[in-house]
Amino acid sequence: MTLQSERKFEDRLQVVKDLLARNEDVALNEYIQQLHPADVAEILLKLDYEDQEKFFSILSWEQASRVLEEVDSETFTSLIGILKKEQKTLILDQMSQDDMVDLLADLSEEKRKEIISLLDLENAQEVRELLVYQEDTAGGIMTKDFIAVRKDITVYQAIEDLRESAGDAETVYYVYVVDNEERLVGVLSLRELIVSKPNKLIEDIMHEQVISVNLDTDQEEVARLVAKYDLLAIPVVDKDNKLMGIITVDDIIDVIEEEATEDIYKFAGTSEIEYTDEDKLSSRIYASVKSRLPWLIITMFGGLLSAKVIGSYEAALNKNTSIALFMPLLAGMGGNVGTQSSTLTVRGIAMGNIKGKEVLKTLLQEFSVGFLVGLVCSIIAALLSLVVQGDIALSIVVGIAMWANMITAASIGTLVPLVFKRIGVDPAVASAPFISTTIDITGLSIYFTLTTILLNKFIL
Amino acid sequence: MTLQSERKFEDRLQVVKDLLARNEDVALNEYIQQLHPADVAEILLKLDYEDQEKFFSILSWEQASRVLEEVDSETFTSLIGILKKEQKTLILDQMSQDDMVDLLADLSEEKRKEIISLLDLENAQEVRELLVYQEDTAGGIMTKDFIAVRKDITVYQAIEDLRESAGDAETVYYVYVVDNEERLVGVLSLRELIVSKPNKLIEDIMHEQVISVNLDTDQEEVARLVAKYDLLAIPVVDKDNKLMGIITVDDIIDVIEEEATEDIYKFAGTSEIEYTDEDKLSSRIYASVKSRLPWLIITMFGGLLSAKVIGSYEAALNKNTSIALFMPLLAGMGGNVGTQSSTLTVRGIAMGNIKGKEVLKTLLQEFSVGFLVGLVCSIIAALLSLVVQGDIALSIVVGIAMWANMITAASIGTLVPLVFKRIGVDPAVASAPFISTTIDITGLSIYFTLTTILLNKFIL
């Protein structure tokens, strides 16, 4: 598996399509066996419905459950639909619990019940419990497939237990240690277990300092802890410190990517739009409009406010329409430097770099940056507007307005996310429309005030 | 370790400061032992220089090396400086190779040589080899601390080897299998090794399908593979398939966060600004100005182009200055919807969701979204501008211009990143300034053309 993965994918898809067309089930089965379940799922998703059915029926039970872990809930239901009842039970019970819960969370109540009824009793009970937790909390992303041993058994016993039960567990890189009331009291790496003397007691070799999270810990905080402490899994405990589940690092990676996407979308003034390959274009468009329109309408009122501002200076505009020429330039440059400042600030807050004393330092820094880049830009703008329009007085006004505007914009872009953070509003969500509107209005006010004062004095 | 981590940090810092002030070395040492190295490093970084020295000298060798892995290169050199030579060697040899290489890469040639000369011969040689690779490739982020066994030994022998050598290796969750020319031929999980019969041969139980990357594979591609296949580590091979190193999932998390930050910054028109807590404010400001100014200057030329466009319609403006009132509204709304479209497209490309047939579908989708949100916004804009200005003809022009503008902006916002991707330019880096300028100019042209045609016909 190297860089040419996209090319490889097309090749594989072609091979599968050919073998399906020629009904070469045995050859196809052999071919699939060499592939990773994630690749098999990718191929499956690109086949049409009949081929999907045929292809899925060729998979072994083990493969089928691994593949189901990788698909979206719609494909999941349609694939499950083509199985016989006893097959369903076998395949579903093999699936990883956290992936199963994610899929079920997207289904209707009825569909969900139907699928849970197919699971074995213990698994069904656990899945039901997991479905209770909020999707973006530790409880919502954890799995109950973990290994825990009692603190009072020996290393030898622990290894024997592991041999018997490890098949089930999603990760056995950490062995969690509990007391006789299931409370989390320690942790061991599998390696430490293996290199220890067989007759030692677990409690004598375990680490007592365990980094854990609560059921309701936000998934972003969970990700932060896993990243900070370089963990492969993190245990989840309830309020009595009872071990309830674990979250593995592969799910943490998903959380990190999800949160980054969310932040990026919020900057652009759109909430996350969830759609899959299978969705119809019309429902994708509907979802997109629904998440984007509110932001656009909010900013439109901001735009109308700027119209009001300009309107109040219409007399000046009437005297010298050239003033209008540089309005987009000034508003645009203010917007650009403001976006830079707010992006750096919002990301800095999200990454935990701006707190305590750093807040004042950040403000001072952004003000200074606005001062410097504003100075450079205003000189260039004044010179170029002189070339474009040939009006010295206007060029001076444009230059000064640009400078004042950029300093203000950088300061507003920094201040707004900081204030929002302080009053408990998500800085990412609120900053983009609020900042662009504020900057537009202050920028235009600065420009027109300067125009009125300076141009009146010196020329008009 | 729960949610109150920020509060906890302040408490810990205070405890450490108090103990340092009272010179209670023994108590301090006991206190530190309960903490994770990442927490110890965090505390260390917040102390002033003298306290840092004192604090660091209290750490055990093992702790000192774990802490050094967590600090930046500046702190690293200053802390190393306070150690005696034999201490240096001991502590440096304990450090994880990939972290050490990251630190060394930021130092001067001279400093780097000095530190490498303190390492034991084998480690020094390996570190020198790692320093050759580009920082953002697999070679640049891999470690040579891995476990590999020959395919022709038994499970028993392999476990014995592991017991002896595992102390060194950064991860022993996967055991890589090589042939007698060091070529990667298979992989085993530690768990599989333990549950296998001791007299079996490794080659009979290993998986032959190993997902690996080359030395020069881009780190973003490495992250994509690790995320896709849910790996805890990925092996790195040279062109002859010889096993050269591994990359562990904790480093992959760093890569994912780094790349997300980079993308977010590029959107805002600024390259990544790397600075640490220790940097002086002046150097932070300098770094920030340097990375932001080029983008601002580029967009300024765009702003002057819009001035040119408005200038060519100055006659229309002279007749009716009210036209100027709605320029910021129109330009702003075009910019907003364009940013939404370009953000969704750029992120879609980065996440691998837009390829092949999806390209056309995405374009069609964004065009439709522009059409629909544009329709809603243009009706609202027309009505509100009527309220604000009371000019029916102008309101109609504003409405139509808004609609046309938003459809165009959504299409441009989608098309530009797609085209940039096709011609091999990073969509994230080039889109923001290019798109905002293009949209400003097309938006104003649409507005003025419509104004000239419609207002002339019906009113003026």
Chai-1 contact restraints between the chains, C-beta under 6 A:
chainA,res_idxA,chainB,res_idxB,connection_type,confidence,min_distance_angstrom,max_distance_angstrom,comment,restraint_id
A,M1,B,I211,contact,1.0,0.0,6.0,A-B,restraint_1
A,T2,B,N214,contact,1.0,0.0,6.0,A-B,restraint_2
A,L3,B,T217,contact,1.0,0.0,6.0,A-B,restraint_3
A,Q34,B,Q209,contact,1.0,0.0,6.0,A-B,restraint_4
A,H36,B,Y229,contact,1.0,0.0,6.0,A-B,restraint_5
A,A38,B,K228,contact,1.0,0.0,6.0,A-B,restraint_6
A,A38,B,Y229,contact,1.0,0.0,6.0,A-B,restraint_7
A,R163,B,V195,contact,1.0,0.0,6.0,A-B,restraint_8
A,A166,B,R191,contact,1.0,0.0,6.0,A-B,restraint_9
A,V172,B,R191,contact,1.0,0.0,6.0,A-B,restraint_10
A,Y173,B,Y173,contact,1.0,0.0,6.0,A-B,restraint_11
A,L190,B,L190,contact,1.0,0.0,6.0,A-B,restraint_12
A,R191,B,A166,contact,1.0,0.0,6.0,A-B,restraint_13
A,R191,B,V172,contact,1.0,0.0,6.0,A-B,restraint_14
A,V195,B,R163,contact,1.0,0.0,6.0,A-B,restraint_15
A,Q209,B,Q34,contact,1.0,0.0,6.0,A-B,restraint_16
A,I211,B,M1,contact,1.0,0.0,6.0,A-B,restraint_17
A,N214,B,T2,contact,1.0,0.0,6.0,A-B,restraint_18
A,T217,B,L3,contact,1.0,0.0,6.0,A-B,restraint_19
A,A227,B,I253,contact,1.0,0.0,6.0,A-B,restraint_20
A,K228,B,A38,contact,1.0,0.0,6.0,A-B,restraint_21
A,Y229,B,H36,contact,1.0,0.0,6.0,A-B,restraint_22
A,Y229,B,A38,contact,1.0,0.0,6.0,A-B,restraint_23
A,D230,B,D250,contact,1.0,0.0,6.0,A-B,restraint_24
A,V249,B,V249,contact,1.0,0.0,6.0,A-B,restraint_25
A,D250,B,D230,contact,1.0,0.0,6.0,A-B,restraint_26
A,I253,B,A227,contact,1.0,0.0,6.0,A-B,restraint_27
A,I256,B,I256,contact,1.0,0.0,6.0,A-B,restraint_28
A,A260,B,A260,contact,1.0,0.0,6.0,A-B,restraint_29
A,T261,B,R347,contact,1.0,0.0,6.0,A-B,restraint_30
A,I264,B,I264,contact,1.0,0.0,6.0,A-B,restraint_31
A,I264,B,R347,contact,1.0,0.0,6.0,A-B,restraint_32
A,A268,B,T339,contact,1.0,0.0,6.0,A-B,restraint_33
A,A268,B,Q340,contact,1.0,0.0,6.0,A-B,restraint_34
A,A268,B,T343,contact,1.0,0.0,6.0,A-B,restraint_35
A,T270,B,Q340,contact,1.0,0.0,6.0,A-B,restraint_36
A,R284,B,Q365,contact,1.0,0.0,6.0,A-B,restraint_37
A,I285,B,Q365,contact,1.0,0.0,6.0,A-B,restraint_38
A,I285,B,S368,contact,1.0,0.0,6.0,A-B,restraint_39
A,I285,B,V369,contact,1.0,0.0,6.0,A-B,restraint_40
A,S288,B,V369,contact,1.0,0.0,6.0,A-B,restraint_41
A,V289,B,V369,contact,1.0,0.0,6.0,A-B,restraint_42
A,V289,B,L372,contact,1.0,0.0,6.0,A-B,restraint_43
A,V289,B,V373,contact,1.0,0.0,6.0,A-B,restraint_44
A,R292,B,Q340,contact,1.0,0.0,6.0,A-B,restraint_45
A,R292,B,V373,contact,1.0,0.0,6.0,A-B,restraint_46
A,L293,B,V373,contact,1.0,0.0,6.0,A-B,restraint_47
A,L296,B,N336,contact,1.0,0.0,6.0,A-B,restraint_48
A,L296,B,V373,contact,1.0,0.0,6.0,A-B,restraint_49
A,L296,B,C377,contact,1.0,0.0,6.0,A-B,restraint_50
A,T299,B,N336,contact,1.0,0.0,6.0,A-B,restraint_51
A,M300,B,C377,contact,1.0,0.0,6.0,A-B,restraint_52
A,G303,B,L329,contact,1.0,0.0,6.0,A-B,restraint_53
A,G303,B,G332,contact,1.0,0.0,6.0,A-B,restraint_54
A,L304,B,L384,contact,1.0,0.0,6.0,A-B,restraint_55
A,S306,B,P328,contact,1.0,0.0,6.0,A-B,restraint_56
A,A307,B,L325,contact,1.0,0.0,6.0,A-B,restraint_57
A,A307,B,F326,contact,1.0,0.0,6.0,A-B,restraint_58
A,A307,B,L329,contact,1.0,0.0,6.0,A-B,restraint_59
A,A307,B,V388,contact,1.0,0.0,6.0,A-B,restraint_60
A,I310,B,L325,contact,1.0,0.0,6.0,A-B,restraint_61
A,G311,B,L325,contact,1.0,0.0,6.0,A-B,restraint_62
A,E314,B,T321,contact,1.0,0.0,6.0,A-B,restraint_63
A,L317,B,T321,contact,1.0,0.0,6.0,A-B,restraint_64
A,L317,B,A324,contact,1.0,0.0,6.0,A-B,restraint_65
A,N318,B,T321,contact,1.0,0.0,6.0,A-B,restraint_66
A,T321,B,E314,contact,1.0,0.0,6.0,A-B,restraint_67
A,T321,B,L317,contact,1.0,0.0,6.0,A-B,restraint_68
A,T321,B,N318,contact,1.0,0.0,6.0,A-B,restraint_69
A,A324,B,L317,contact,1.0,0.0,6.0,A-B,restraint_70
A,A324,B,A324,contact,1.0,0.0,6.0,A-B,restraint_71
A,L325,B,A307,contact,1.0,0.0,6.0,A-B,restraint_72
A,L325,B,I310,contact,1.0,0.0,6.0,A-B,restraint_73
A,L325,B,G311,contact,1.0,0.0,6.0,A-B,restraint_74
A,F326,B,A307,contact,1.0,0.0,6.0,A-B,restraint_75
A,M327,B,M327,contact,1.0,0.0,6.0,A-B,restraint_76
A,P328,B,S306,contact,1.0,0.0,6.0,A-B,restraint_77
A,P328,B,A331,contact,1.0,0.0,6.0,A-B,restraint_78
A,P328,B,D440,contact,1.0,0.0,6.0,A-B,restraint_79
A,L329,B,G303,contact,1.0,0.0,6.0,A-B,restraint_80
A,L329,B,A307,contact,1.0,0.0,6.0,A-B,restraint_81
A,A331,B,P328,contact,1.0,0.0,6.0,A-B,restraint_82
A,G332,B,G303,contact,1.0,0.0,6.0,A-B,restraint_83
A,N336,B,L296,contact,1.0,0.0,6.0,A-B,restraint_84
A,N336,B,T299,contact,1.0,0.0,6.0,A-B,restraint_85
A,T339,B,A268,contact,1.0,0.0,6.0,A-B,restraint_86
A,Q340,B,A268,contact,1.0,0.0,6.0,A-B,restraint_87
A,Q340,B,T270,contact,1.0,0.0,6.0,A-B,restraint_88
A,Q340,B,R292,contact,1.0,0.0,6.0,A-B,restraint_89
A,T343,B,A268,contact,1.0,0.0,6.0,A-B,restraint_90
A,R347,B,T261,contact,1.0,0.0,6.0,A-B,restraint_91
A,R347,B,I264,contact,1.0,0.0,6.0,A-B,restraint_92
A,Q365,B,R284,contact,1.0,0.0,6.0,A-B,restraint_93
A,Q365,B,I285,contact,1.0,0.0,6.0,A-B,restraint_94
A,S368,B,I285,contact,1.0,0.0,6.0,A-B,restraint_95
A,V369,B,I285,contact,1.0,0.0,6.0,A-B,restraint_96
A,V369,B,S288,contact,1.0,0.0,6.0,A-B,restraint_97
A,V369,B,V289,contact,1.0,0.0,6.0,A-B,restraint_98
A,L372,B,V289,contact,1.0,0.0,6.0,A-B,restraint_99
A,V373,B,V289,contact,1.0,0.0,6.0,A-B,restraint_100
A,V373,B,R292,contact,1.0,0.0,6.0,A-B,restraint_101
A,V373,B,L293,contact,1.0,0.0,6.0,A-B,restraint_102
A,V373,B,L296,contact,1.0,0.0,6.0,A-B,restraint_103
A,C377,B,L296,contact,1.0,0.0,6.0,A-B,restraint_104
A,C377,B,M300,contact,1.0,0.0,6.0,A-B,restraint_105
A,L384,B,L304,contact,1.0,0.0,6.0,A-B,restraint_106
A,V388,B,A307,contact,1.0,0.0,6.0,A-B,restraint_107
A,D440,B,P328,contact,1.0,0.0,6.0,A-B,restraint_108
